[in-house]
Amino acid sequence: MITISFIGTKKYKNFFPGFYESINNFFCNDEEKLILVSTDEPEHDFFKVKNVKIKKIEHKEWPYVTLHRFKYLLDFKEEILNSKLFFFIDADLWPSSKIELKEIDPFDKKFVGVQHPGFLNKIGTFETNTKSLANIFDNTYDLKIYRQGCFWGGKSESIIEMIEELDRRIDVDSSNGVVARWHDESHMNKYFLERNELVRTLHAGFAQPEKGYEEIRRKFETKMIHLSKRDDDYPRFPGGKI
């Protein structure tokens, strides 16, 4: 069995029907799947479907609802450990063509990440605030790959070690009044940089934006679509609220 996380509160929960359909239509259909849902409205009718387990969480204003996703994932520690592989997929990142397990399996590595389509062959926006535990200045790292936080996963025991450690680091940052520039993505990138040799990085077609990025569309097969949204409605930048 593989486990897949869906986190959606407020209007983000409305992505679930399309997310669920695309996962069932395209994602590892030869495998038993369990979707782990974290939401503020677990009683909503569209969560009453097969192969779903739900935990209630409180909605937090952006960016804390994304920053603390590792804490929400720890609510499912038992379910994750009872599966062979775990995958985190953003609520608005939907598989759009057939994906077999062999395409995303870490095999002899421990983790899977995805190349950020905005930073192909260029340095990504790693955390540079030395007050954050996500900063990349405390060692010498290979910065050629910047991975997007929309899709990652790996072997279950390794994933639990990862989310426990990143939850701890984020709590330390929070106690010091620090929020990493790209929140959970910044911390994920630091953790993967520390273990580059253990991470299988998928091509950017697994995180293809719905609009634009035609170069990525030409170079790579589109496997998953990141839905286009208005930033006013679904904020990703400082000052936004949801």
SVG drawing of the C-alpha trace seen along z (x, -y; Angstrom):
<svg xmlns="http://www.w3.org/2000/svg" viewBox="-22 -42 53 45">
<polyline fill="none" stroke="black" stroke-width="0.4" points="0.0,0.0 1.1,-3.6 -0.2,-6.6 -0.9,-10.0 -1.5,-13.2 -4.1,-15.8 -4.2,-19.0 -7.0,-21.4 -8.7,-23.9 -11.2,-26.7 -11.4,-27.1 -8.5,-24.6 -10.7,-21.8 -12.8,-22.4 -9.9,-20.9 -10.5,-17.5 -13.1,-16.1 -10.8,-16.8 -7.7,-15.7 -9.4,-12.4 -10.6,-11.7 -7.2,-12.4 -5.4,-10.3 -7.8,-7.4 -7.6,-7.9 -3.8,-8.3 -1.7,-7.7 -0.2,-4.3 -3.3,-2.4 -1.7,1.0 -1.2,0.2 -3.5,0.1 -3.8,-3.6 -4.9,-5.4 -5.4,-9.1 -4.7,-10.8 -6.9,-14.0 -6.2,-16.9 -9.0,-19.4 -11.1,-21.7 -14.3,-20.2 -14.0,-16.4 -17.8,-16.0 -18.1,-17.5 -19.9,-15.2 -17.2,-15.0 -14.8,-13.4 -17.3,-10.5 -15.5,-8.3 -13.5,-5.1 -9.9,-4.7 -9.7,-7.9 -8.8,-8.5 -9.5,-11.9 -8.0,-14.0 -9.5,-17.3 -7.1,-20.2 -7.7,-23.9 -7.4,-26.3 -4.5,-28.7 -3.9,-31.9 -1.3,-31.8 1.6,-31.0 1.2,-29.0 -1.2,-26.5 1.5,-25.4 4.5,-26.0 3.2,-23.5 2.2,-20.8 4.8,-18.4 2.9,-18.7 -0.3,-17.7 1.4,-14.8 2.6,-13.4 -1.1,-12.9 -0.9,-10.0 2.4,-8.5 0.9,-5.0 -0.7,-5.0 2.5,-6.2 4.6,-3.6 2.2,-0.9 2.6,-1.8 5.6,-1.0 5.8,-4.5 4.3,-7.9 3.8,-10.8 2.8,-14.4 0.9,-16.1 -0.4,-19.7 -4.2,-19.9 -3.9,-21.8 -1.4,-19.5 -3.3,-16.9 -2.0,-13.9 -2.9,-14.3 -1.5,-11.2 -0.8,-7.7 1.9,-7.5 3.3,-4.1 5.0,-3.4 8.3,-2.7 8.3,-6.3 8.3,-7.7 9.8,-4.9 13.0,-5.9 14.4,-2.4 17.8,-2.3 17.4,-5.9 15.2,-7.0 13.4,-10.1 11.7,-11.5 11.5,-15.2 10.6,-17.2 12.6,-19.7 11.0,-23.2 10.0,-24.2 11.0,-27.8 14.6,-27.0 15.7,-24.6 19.5,-25.1 19.6,-28.0 20.0,-28.5 16.7,-28.4 15.5,-30.6 17.1,-28.7 16.8,-30.2 19.6,-32.7 18.6,-34.0 21.2,-32.6 18.7,-32.9 16.6,-30.1 17.5,-26.4 16.6,-26.2 19.5,-28.4 22.1,-26.9 25.2,-28.7 26.2,-26.2 27.9,-23.8 28.9,-23.3 26.0,-22.1 25.4,-21.3 22.8,-23.9 22.2,-22.8 18.7,-21.4 16.0,-23.3 13.0,-21.1 9.4,-22.3 7.4,-21.6 4.3,-20.5 5.4,-16.9 7.8,-14.8 7.8,-11.4 9.8,-8.3 10.2,-5.2 7.9,-5.4 10.4,-5.1 12.7,-7.7 9.7,-10.0 8.7,-9.9 12.3,-10.7 12.2,-13.7 8.8,-15.1 9.7,-14.8 13.0,-16.6 11.5,-19.4 8.6,-19.8 11.3,-20.3 13.3,-22.8 10.2,-24.8 9.2,-25.0 12.7,-26.2 12.4,-28.9 9.0,-29.9 10.3,-30.2 12.9,-32.6 10.4,-34.6 11.7,-33.4 9.7,-32.1 11.7,-30.7 11.3,-32.6 9.4,-29.7 8.1,-28.1 7.9,-24.3 9.6,-24.3 12.7,-26.0 13.0,-23.4 12.4,-20.5 15.1,-21.8 17.6,-22.1 16.9,-18.6 17.3,-17.2 20.5,-19.1 21.9,-17.5 21.0,-14.1 21.4,-14.7 22.7,-11.3 19.6,-9.8 17.1,-11.8 15.7,-10.8 14.7,-14.0 11.9,-13.8 11.7,-16.0 9.7,-19.3 6.9,-17.7 5.7,-16.3 5.0,-19.9 3.9,-21.6 2.1,-24.8 -1.3,-25.0 -0.4,-28.2 2.9,-29.4 6.2,-27.5 6.0,-26.3 9.8,-25.4 9.0,-22.9 6.1,-21.6 8.3,-21.1 11.2,-19.5 9.3,-17.1 6.2,-15.0 3.4,-16.6 2.6,-14.2 1.0,-16.5 -0.7,-19.9 -0.3,-22.7 -3.7,-24.5 -3.7,-28.2 -5.1,-30.3 -5.5,-34.0 -3.0,-35.1 -5.7,-37.3 -7.8,-34.2 -5.0,-31.7 -2.0,-33.7 1.5,-32.5 3.4,-35.8 3.9,-38.0 0.8,-39.8 -1.7,-37.3 -4.5,-35.8 -6.9,-32.9"/>
</svg>
